[in-house]
Amino acid sequence: MIIGIDDTDSNEGMCTTYLGALLLEELQEYGTVEALPLLVRLNPTIPYKTRGNAAVALKLKTACPERVIAHVTSRIEELARMECEKTNPGAVFIQEKDYENLKSVLMSFLEEAVKEVIEIEKAKNLIAELGIISRSFKNGRGLIGALAACGAMLNPEGWDCTFEHLAYRQKEKWGTPRDVDKESFFEADRQTYPETWDTVDLTNRLVVCVPHSADPVLFGIRGESPEIVNKAAALIRAEPVERFTVYRTNQGTDMHLLTAQKIAEIRDMHSYRLESTVSAVPKTIEGGHVIFAVRDLEEGEIDCAAFEPTKNFRSLIRKLVPGDRVVLSGSVTTGTLNIEKIEIKALAPLYTEENPKCPECGKHMKSAGQGQGFRCKKCRTQAQSLLKIRCEAERDLEPGLYEVPPCARRHLAKPLAREKHLDIRLYPAR
């Protein structure tokens, strides 16, 4: 049996992955766990998500499915933050005899849930049409993520994957400040990067794998294999851990990105990879956000942003000039593309105006006064032209692929530490 669960947490606490970790242990009373649990991140732009928009799936060999369903339902009723308006849990149960029949349709549903906007009714109708056992609470929006997570479990080879070691706090500690040795995270990063990533942000001297909300997670280490994330986690010094679980995930895969052929097809609440040309000088607005526009061959135009949380990445964006050819990756909300990565493909020439140089000493002349040209006081030479000389300036920017720093990276965005196969120059943010 495959069990998919979603939407049990809230902005104030709880975590669907914690429920998954509990069930992973408890359900062994009814059978044998057959695979690593799955953590699937869905469309990051959905406005009614709680925090990270994650769903989980477990795979269990069992001879008593009814007892499993009852146990899972009871645990959701007990632990889900039902008082939160955005918390609308859902669980689905795929029986082993249906694995092959449902594999294709639920894998397609996963792709759609990660890249598109799905209405609750579509999930409910699919469940009814396919005869899938389900449980839902309140409006049942969690059925969307639950189905998607089952799709991932049914076809584990059909998508790129990474792994995350999630350590959970003892229950009496929930809601209190986390007691961790920050330097141990930097040491773990030194010993395991680039096979692990987003543990720390070296440039901004931040630990980024420790959440700040009241949920049960103490820390999460992301990486290429269960072995490497466990190695990094073993180096962490922190408060006692109640339990830990290694999840297989779609984090760090760019699974959310659609390819936009033209700007006119771009829609809010979707994420894209878009090749275009910078059409406006980047401007820093109130709040420290950097905004500029890009245009495609059909004269479509869209605003792009490096928001304040991207920190030093904004300095790179400020160096862009109209005419630069770029490939942008990011999510679109309220008509603006929030940049996650930028590939600079070609730089436009940048021109400046300078005073002419003295033919004797080679230094730039000074203005001789309005309408009187230029002169060199030292050599007493003059230039009768009233116009400055147009010169091509050297660009303080190199073609290549750049990313936001770890402190600003979204769960699904693929870090450059994983892009070693690309035949372009990489500038990983550390």
C-alpha positions in Angstrom: 0.0 0.0 0.0 1.1 3.5 -0.8 0.0 6.3 1.6 0.0 9.9 0.5 -0.6 12.8 3.0 -0.6 16.5 2.6 -1.6 19.8 4.3 -1.4 18.9 8.0 0.8 21.9 9.1 0.3 25.6 9.6 2.3 28.7 9.7 2.3 28.4 13.5 3.5 24.8 13.8 3.4 21.1 12.9 5.0 19.7 9.8 3.7 17.0 7.4 7.2 15.5 7.2 7.0 15.0 11.0 3.8 13.1 10.7 5.4 11.0 7.9 8.3 10.2 10.2 6.0 9.1 13.0 4.0 6.9 10.7 7.1 5.4 9.3 7.8 3.9 12.7 4.3 3.2 13.8 3.0 1.5 10.7 5.7 -1.2 11.0 3.2 -2.8 13.5 1.0 -3.5 10.5 3.6 -4.5 7.9 7.0 -3.8 6.3 8.2 -0.5 5.0 9.4 -1.1 1.4 11.1 2.1 0.4 12.5 5.4 1.6 9.7 7.9 2.4 9.1 10.6 -0.2 8.9 14.4 0.3 7.5 16.1 -2.7 7.5 19.9 -3.1 4.6 21.3 -5.2 4.1 24.5 -7.1 5.9 27.2 -5.0 3.7 30.1 -6.1 0.4 28.7 -4.8 -1.0 31.5 -2.5 -3.0 29.2 -0.1 0.0 27.0 0.8 1.1 27.0 4.5 4.9 27.0 4.3 6.9 24.9 2.0 4.0 23.2 0.1 5.3 19.7 0.8 3.5 16.4 0.7 4.8 13.0 1.8 4.3 9.4 0.7 5.1 6.0 2.4 5.1 2.5 0.9 4.1 -0.4 3.1 3.7 -4.1 2.6 0.6 -5.0 4.7 -2.0 -7.7 5.1 -4.3 -5.4 7.1 -4.9 -2.2 5.0 -8.1 -1.3 6.9 -6.1 -1.0 10.2 -3.5 1.1 8.4 -6.1 3.5 7.0 -7.7 3.8 10.5 -4.3 4.5 12.1 -3.3 7.1 9.6 -6.7 8.9 9.8 -6.5 8.9 13.6 -3.0 10.4 13.6 -4.1 13.2 11.1 -7.1 14.0 13.3 -4.8 14.2 16.4 -1.8 16.2 15.0 -3.0 18.3 12.0 -3.5 22.0 12.8 -7.2 22.0 12.0 -7.7 25.4 13.6 -5.7 27.1 10.8 -7.8 28.3 7.9 -5.2 27.2 5.4 -4.9 23.7 6.9 -7.1 21.3 4.9 -5.6 17.8 5.3 -6.0 15.0 2.8 -4.8 11.4 2.6 -5.0 8.8 -0.2 -4.3 5.0 -0.1 -3.2 3.2 -3.2 -3.6 -0.6 -3.0 -0.8 -2.8 -4.4 -3.1 -4.4 -7.0 -3.6 -0.9 -8.5 0.0 0.2 -8.8 0.5 -0.5 -12.5 -2.9 0.9 -13.5 -2.4 4.1 -11.7 1.3 4.7 -12.3 1.0 6.8 -15.5 -2.0 8.9 -14.5 -0.7 9.8 -11.1 2.8 10.6 -12.4 1.2 13.0 -14.8 -0.8 14.4 -11.9 2.5 14.9 -10.0 4.0 16.9 -12.9 0.9 19.1 -13.0 0.9 19.7 -9.3 4.5 20.9 -9.4 4.2 23.1 -12.4 0.5 24.1 -12.7 -2.4 25.2 -10.6 -4.8 22.4 -9.7 -8.3 22.9 -8.3 -9.6 20.7 -5.4 -12.4 19.4 -7.5 -10.0 17.9 -10.1 -8.3 15.8 -7.3 -11.7 14.7 -5.9 -13.0 13.8 -9.3 -9.9 11.8 -10.1 -10.2 9.9 -6.8 -13.8 9.0 -7.6 -13.1 8.0 -11.2 -10.2 5.8 -10.2 -11.8 4.3 -7.1 -9.0 5.4 -4.8 -9.5 5.2 -1.1 -9.2 8.7 0.5 -9.8 10.7 3.6 -10.2 14.5 3.7 -10.8 17.1 6.2 -12.4 20.6 5.9 -12.2 21.5 2.1 -9.8 18.6 1.5 -7.2 20.6 -0.5 -4.5 18.2 0.8 -5.8 15.6 -1.5 -3.9 17.3 -4.3 -0.5 16.9 -2.7 -1.4 13.4 -1.4 -2.2 12.2 -5.0 1.0 13.8 -6.3 3.2 12.2 -3.7 1.7 8.8 -4.5 2.5 9.5 -8.2 6.1 10.0 -7.2 6.2 6.8 -5.2 4.7 4.8 -8.0 7.3 5.9 -10.5 10.5 6.6 -8.5 12.8 6.5 -11.5 10.7 8.9 -13.5 12.1 12.1 -12.0 15.4 13.5 -10.7 15.8 13.2 -7.0 17.9 14.4 -4.0 17.8 13.4 -0.3 17.2 15.2 2.9 18.1 14.2 6.5 15.4 15.8 8.7 16.0 15.8 12.4 13.1 16.5 14.7 12.9 18.1 18.2 11.6 16.6 21.4 8.0 17.7 21.7 8.6 19.8 24.9 11.0 21.9 22.9 8.5 22.9 20.2 8.0 26.6 19.9 11.2 27.5 21.9 14.5 28.8 20.4 16.6 26.0 18.9 19.8 25.1 20.7 22.4 24.4 18.0 26.1 25.0 17.6 26.3 27.1 14.5 30.0 26.4 13.8 29.2 22.7 13.6 27.1 23.4 10.5 29.9 25.2 8.8 32.2 22.2 9.6 29.6 19.8 8.1 29.5 21.9 5.0 33.3 22.0 4.7 33.4 18.2 4.9 30.6 17.4 2.5 30.0 20.2 0.0 29.3 20.0 -3.0 27.6 16.6 -2.3 25.5 18.5 0.2 24.3 22.1 -0.2 22.3 24.8 1.4 23.5 23.9 4.9 25.1 27.3 5.3 25.5 30.5 3.4 29.3 31.3 3.6 29.1 34.8 2.1 26.4 36.0 4.5 27.7 33.8 7.4 24.2 32.3 8.0 23.1 28.8 8.9 20.2 28.2 6.4 19.2 24.6 7.2 17.7 25.4 10.6 14.1 26.8 10.4 12.9 29.7 12.6 9.2 28.7 12.8 7.6 26.8 15.7 7.5 23.5 13.7 9.1 20.2 15.0 12.1 20.3 12.6 15.5 20.9 14.2 17.5 21.0 11.0 17.5 19.5 7.5 20.6 18.5 5.5 20.1 18.2 1.7 22.4 16.2 -0.6 23.0 13.7 -3.3 22.6 10.5 -1.3 21.4 9.1 2.0 25.0 8.4 3.0 26.2 11.9 2.5 23.3 13.6 4.3 23.7 11.2 7.2 27.5 12.0 7.3 26.8 15.7 7.5 24.1 15.3 10.1 26.5 13.3 12.3 28.8 16.3 12.5 26.1 18.6 13.9 26.1 19.5 17.6 22.7 20.5 18.9 20.0 19.8 21.4 18.8 16.1 21.7 16.8 14.8 18.7 13.6 12.9 19.2 13.9 11.1 15.8 15.2 11.6 12.3 14.2 10.5 8.8 15.9 10.5 5.4 13.5 11.5 2.7 13.9 11.1 -1.0 12.8 14.4 -2.6 12.4 16.5 -5.7 14.1 19.4 -4.0 16.9 21.0 -5.8 15.8 19.7 -9.2 14.1 22.6 -11.1 11.1 20.3 -11.5 8.9 23.4 -11.2 10.2 25.2 -14.3 8.4 25.4 -17.6 10.1 26.6 -20.7 8.6 29.9 -22.0 8.9 30.3 -25.8 7.7 33.9 -25.6 6.8 36.3 -22.8 3.1 36.5 -24.0 2.5 33.0 -22.7 3.8 33.6 -19.2 1.1 33.4 -16.4 1.1 34.3 -12.8 1.5 31.4 -10.3 3.9 29.5 -12.6 7.6 29.2 -12.9 9.7 29.5 -16.1 13.0 29.3 -17.8 13.0 32.3 -20.3 15.6 33.5 -22.8 15.3 37.2 -23.5 17.1 40.5 -23.8 17.5 43.2 -21.1 15.4 46.2 -22.1 15.7 48.6 -19.2 18.5 49.6 -16.8 18.1 47.9 -13.4 16.7 50.2 -10.7 16.8 49.8 -6.9 13.4 50.6 -5.4 12.2 51.1 -1.9 13.0 48.1 0.3 16.3 47.4 -1.6 14.6 45.3 -4.4 16.3 45.6 -7.9 13.9 45.7 -10.8 14.5 45.6 -14.6 12.6 44.6 -17.7 13.4 42.1 -20.4 11.9 41.8 -23.9 11.6 39.0 -26.5 11.7 39.0 -30.3 8.0 39.5 -30.4 8.3 42.7 -28.3 6.7 41.1 -25.3 8.0 42.6 -22.0 8.0 41.6 -18.4 9.5 43.0 -15.2 12.1 40.9 -13.4 13.2 41.2 -9.8 16.1 40.4 -7.5 14.3 41.0 -4.2 16.1 42.2 -1.0 16.4 38.7 0.5 18.7 37.7 -2.4 21.4 40.0 -0.8 24.7 40.1 -2.8 23.0 38.7 -5.9 21.5 42.1 -6.4 25.0 43.6 -7.1 25.3 41.3 -10.1 21.8 42.3 -11.4 22.7 46.0 -11.2 25.5 45.4 -13.7 23.1 44.4 -16.5 22.5 46.9 -19.3 20.0 47.0 -22.1 21.0 44.6 -24.9 22.4 41.9 -22.6 21.2 38.4 -23.6 20.1 36.4 -20.6 18.2 33.2 -19.6 16.2 33.7 -16.5 14.8 31.0 -14.2 12.2 31.9 -11.6 8.5 32.2 -10.5 6.0 34.7 -11.6 3.6 36.5 -9.2 1.7 39.7 -9.9 3.3 40.0 -13.3 6.9 40.0 -12.1 9.5 37.2 -12.5 11.3 36.5 -9.2 14.8 35.4 -10.3 16.3 32.2 -9.0 19.1 31.9 -11.5 20.4 33.9 -14.4 22.6 32.8 -17.3 24.3 35.6 -19.0 24.7 34.5 -22.6 26.1 37.6 -24.3 27.1 41.1 -23.1 26.0 44.2 -25.0 28.7 46.9 -25.5 28.7 49.7 -22.9 29.7 53.1 -24.0 30.9 56.1 -22.0 31.7 59.7 -23.0 35.2 61.1 -22.1 37.0 64.4 -22.6 39.6 64.1 -25.5 43.2 63.3 -24.6 46.0 65.8 -24.8 48.2 64.9 -27.9 51.3 65.8 -25.9 50.9 64.2 -22.4 48.1 61.7 -23.2 46.0 62.8 -20.2 42.3 63.8 -20.4 41.8 67.5 -21.2 39.6 69.8 -19.1 36.7 71.9 -20.3 37.9 75.4 -21.5 34.5 76.9 -20.7 31.1 76.7 -22.2 31.3 76.5 -26.0 35.2 76.8 -25.9 36.2 73.2 -26.3 38.9 71.5 -24.2 42.4 72.4 -23.1 45.4 70.9 -21.3 46.7 73.4 -18.7 50.0 71.6 -18.4 50.8 71.5 -22.1 48.7 74.5 -23.2 47.2 72.4 -26.0 43.6 72.8 -27.1 40.9 70.8 -28.8 38.4 72.9 -30.8 35.7 70.2 -30.8 32.9 70.8 -28.4 32.0 67.1 -28.3 33.2 64.5 -25.9 34.6 61.2 -27.3 32.5 58.1 -27.2 34.4 55.1 -25.9 33.5 51.5 -25.2 33.9 50.7 -21.5 35.1 47.4 -20.1 32.2 45.4 -18.5 32.6 44.2 -14.9 30.7 41.1 -15.7 31.4 37.7 -17.3 29.1 35.4 -19.2 28.0 32.3 -17.3 25.4 30.9 -14.9 24.8 32.6 -11.6 22.4 31.8 -8.7 20.9 33.5 -5.7 22.7 32.8 -2.4 21.7 29.8 -0.2 19.8 32.0 2.2 17.4 33.0 -0.6 17.1 29.7 -2.5 13.7 28.1 -2.9 13.2 24.4 -2.2 12.8 23.3 -5.8 15.5 25.5 -7.3 18.5 23.5 -8.6 21.8 24.7 -7.0 24.8 25.1 -9.3 26.5 22.5 -7.1 24.4 20.0 -9.0 25.1 21.5 -12.5 28.6 20.0 -13.1 27.5 18.5 -16.5 26.8 21.9 -18.1 29.3 23.2 -20.6 29.2 26.8 -19.4 31.0 28.7 -16.7 29.3 28.3 -13.3 29.4 30.8 -10.5 28.0 28.9 -7.5 26.8 31.1 -4.6 28.4 30.0 -1.3 
